[in-house]
Amino acid sequence: MTILVTGATGNVGRLVVDELVRAGAPGLRALTVDPARAALPEGVEVVKGYVGRPQSLDGVFDGIDTVYLAPVPAVAREVAALARDAGVQRFVTLTGGPGTEWHGIEADVEASGLPCTHLEPGEFMANATIFAEQIRTTGRVLGAYPTAANAPIALEDIAAVAARALLDDSHAGRTYDLTGPESLTHPQIVHEIGRALGCDVPFVEVPREEAEAVLADAMGEYAGWYLDGRAELVGNPQLPTTAVADVLGRPATTFAQWADAHVDEFR
Ligand SMILES: NC(=O)c1ccc[n+]([C@@H]2O[C@H](COP(=O)([O-])OP(=O)(O)OC[C@H]3O[C@@H](n4cnc5c(N)ncnc54)[C@H](OP(=O)(O)O)[C@@H]3O)[C@@H](O)[C@H]2O)c1
């Protein structure tokens, strides 16, 4: 079985490559815009191209059975059809839940007629790095909606589930709502980062406008969109699912474990 990982240096794609190498995947091809810069592991066949530019995909799918499809909604339908016509048998897609900008990828890829596994992660734990600069420079976090809670997931867990689904066709036809193991507020997340750093990092509630201005340093124009999402979680928390543990047979990574592993990003 030969697997193609697209967006192979992406936040998720790069970790999917690592998981597949660790699992001893028998045939592995990685698609990247710049093979020289990608520095992918030994033994991985590296080809040049980008799913966002279907015209760059000539020959990329030849000999491939299963594709990990990085999320590019505008071209998902076209790319899936190209892959099917080249002999691909199955897709594992990174998408998002209903209402997100990535959700339409699912119907677009299913239009190819091929079996799919859809991975719908919620917020990534890695998004906590939006607080890194504040923590480094002021030792505290200014924010809004302190009671808003969701269940962020580690990128490593998304990649591990993707690798399982790529290697085992019994996941075909399934859609996984992927979350971390617990619902957390931003004050709780900031507290855990402080614990990992070995100091107290307070979360200070400020008016929405002030929180947005501070967040814009890290998120630019997306700060307002992000805070709108937090507002929706007030009184309506995202609850954790068991999908990661069900697929992997081990508990999902906790935020405390993530913070310990990524603490240097906050120093
Ligand atoms: N709930 C969520 O938060 C959620 C859910 C689903 C998806 N997402 C989105 O999915 C992303 C994570 O998926 P990912 O790891 O595949 O994405 P990513 O980290 O944004 O990486 C995408 C990869 O595609 C390739 N690429 C080539 N040309 C590009 C271009 N012009 N623009 C963008 N990418 C280009 C690059 O890899 P090469 O250099 O190797 O070609 C790049 O690293 C997140 O950043 C998020 O935006 C988020």
The ligand as an SDF file (V2000), in Angstrom:
LIG
                    3D

 48 52  0  0  0  0  0  0  0  0999 V2000
  -10.2970   23.4260   14.0070 N   0  0  0  0  0  0  0  0  0  0  0  0
   -9.2950   23.9990   13.4290 C   0  0  0  0  0  0  0  0  0  0  0  0
   -8.6450   24.8660   13.9910 O   0  0  0  0  0  0  0  0  0  0  0  0
   -8.9650   23.5430   12.0650 C   0  0  0  0  0  0  0  0  0  0  0  0
   -9.6190   22.4700   11.5200 C   0  0  0  0  0  0  0  0  0  0  0  0
   -9.2740   22.0470   10.2590 C   0  0  0  0  0  0  0  0  0  0  0  0
   -8.3140   22.7190    9.5670 C   0  0  0  0  0  0  0  0  0  0  0  0
   -7.7110   23.7820   10.1160 N   0  0  0  0  0  0  0  0  0  0  0  0
   -6.7000   24.4650    9.3250 C   0  0  0  0  0  0  0  0  0  0  0  0
   -5.8160   23.4840    8.9010 O   0  0  0  0  0  0  0  0  0  0  0  0
   -4.4890   23.8780    9.1610 C   0  0  0  0  0  0  0  0  0  0  0  0
   -3.7000   22.7000    9.6400 C   0  0  0  0  0  0  0  0  0  0  0  0
   -3.5500   21.8650    8.5660 O   0  0  0  0  0  0  0  0  0  0  0  0
   -2.1910   21.7650    7.8340 P   0  0  0  0  0  0  0  0  0  0  0  0
   -1.1970   21.3130    8.7880 O   0  0  0  0  0  0  0  0  0  0  0  0
   -2.4070   20.9600    6.6190 O   0  0  0  0  0  0  0  0  0  0  0  0
   -2.0450   23.2490    7.3420 O   0  0  0  0  0  0  0  0  0  0  0  0
   -0.8770   24.2570    7.4300 P   0  0  0  0  0  0  0  0  0  0  0  0
   -0.0300   24.1160    8.5930 O   0  0  0  0  0  0  0  0  0  0  0  0
   -1.5080   25.5590    7.1130 O   0  0  0  0  0  0  0  0  0  0  0  0
    0.0400   23.7620    6.2310 O   0  0  0  0  0  0  0  0  0  0  0  0
   -0.3850   23.6810    4.9300 C   0  0  0  0  0  0  0  0  0  0  0  0
    0.8020   23.2230    4.0730 C   0  0  0  0  0  0  0  0  0  0  0  0
    0.4040   23.2790    2.7130 O   0  0  0  0  0  0  0  0  0  0  0  0
    1.5080   23.6320    1.9080 C   0  0  0  0  0  0  0  0  0  0  0  0
    1.3680   24.8520    1.1310 N   0  0  0  0  0  0  0  0  0  0  0  0
    1.9970   25.0590   -0.0090 C   0  0  0  0  0  0  0  0  0  0  0  0
    1.6810   26.2250   -0.5500 N   0  0  0  0  0  0  0  0  0  0  0  0
    0.8210   26.8010    0.3050 C   0  0  0  0  0  0  0  0  0  0  0  0
    0.1390   28.0240    0.2970 C   0  0  0  0  0  0  0  0  0  0  0  0
    0.2310   28.9070   -0.6990 N   0  0  0  0  0  0  0  0  0  0  0  0
   -0.6470   28.2990    1.3500 N   0  0  0  0  0  0  0  0  0  0  0  0
   -0.7910   27.4240    2.3700 C   0  0  0  0  0  0  0  0  0  0  0  0
   -0.1750   26.2340    2.4030 N   0  0  0  0  0  0  0  0  0  0  0  0
    0.6280   25.9190    1.3880 C   0  0  0  0  0  0  0  0  0  0  0  0
    2.6730   23.8320    2.8460 C   0  0  0  0  0  0  0  0  0  0  0  0
    3.3280   22.5770    2.9190 O   0  0  0  0  0  0  0  0  0  0  0  0
    4.5020   22.2220    1.9310 P   0  0  0  0  0  0  0  0  0  0  0  0
    5.5130   23.3280    2.0440 O   0  0  0  0  0  0  0  0  0  0  0  0
    5.0160   20.9400    2.4580 O   0  0  0  0  0  0  0  0  0  0  0  0
    3.9440   22.1310    0.5650 O   0  0  0  0  0  0  0  0  0  0  0  0
    2.0220   24.1180    4.1550 C   0  0  0  0  0  0  0  0  0  0  0  0
    2.8690   23.8110    5.2110 O   0  0  0  0  0  0  0  0  0  0  0  0
   -4.5440   24.9180   10.2250 C   0  0  0  0  0  0  0  0  0  0  0  0
   -3.5090   25.8420   10.0420 O   0  0  0  0  0  0  0  0  0  0  0  0
   -5.9280   25.5090   10.0790 C   0  0  0  0  0  0  0  0  0  0  0  0
   -5.8930   26.6710    9.2830 O   0  0  0  0  0  0  0  0  0  0  0  0
   -8.0130   24.1890   11.3580 C   0  0  0  0  0  0  0  0  0  0  0  0
  1  2  1  0
  2  3  2  0
  2  4  1  0
  4  5  1  0
  4 48  2  0
  5  6  2  0
  6  7  1  0
  7  8  2  0
  8  9  1  0
  8 48  1  0
  9 10  1  0
  9 46  1  0
 10 11  1  0
 11 12  1  0
 11 44  1  0
 12 13  1  0
 13 14  1  0
 14 15  2  0
 14 16  1  0
 14 17  1  0
 17 18  1  0
 18 19  2  0
 18 20  1  0
 18 21  1  0
 21 22  1  0
 22 23  1  0
 23 24  1  0
 23 42  1  0
 24 25  1  0
 25 26  1  0
 25 36  1  0
 26 27  1  0
 26 35  1  0
 27 28  2  0
 28 29  1  0
 29 30  1  0
 29 35  2  0
 30 31  1  0
 30 32  2  0
 32 33  1  0
 33 34  2  0
 34 35  1  0
 36 37  1  0
 36 42  1  0
 37 38  1  0
 38 39  2  0
 38 40  1  0
 38 41  1  0
 42 43  1  0
 44 45  1  0
 44 46  1  0
 46 47  1  0
M  CHG  2   8   1  16  -1
M  END
$$$$
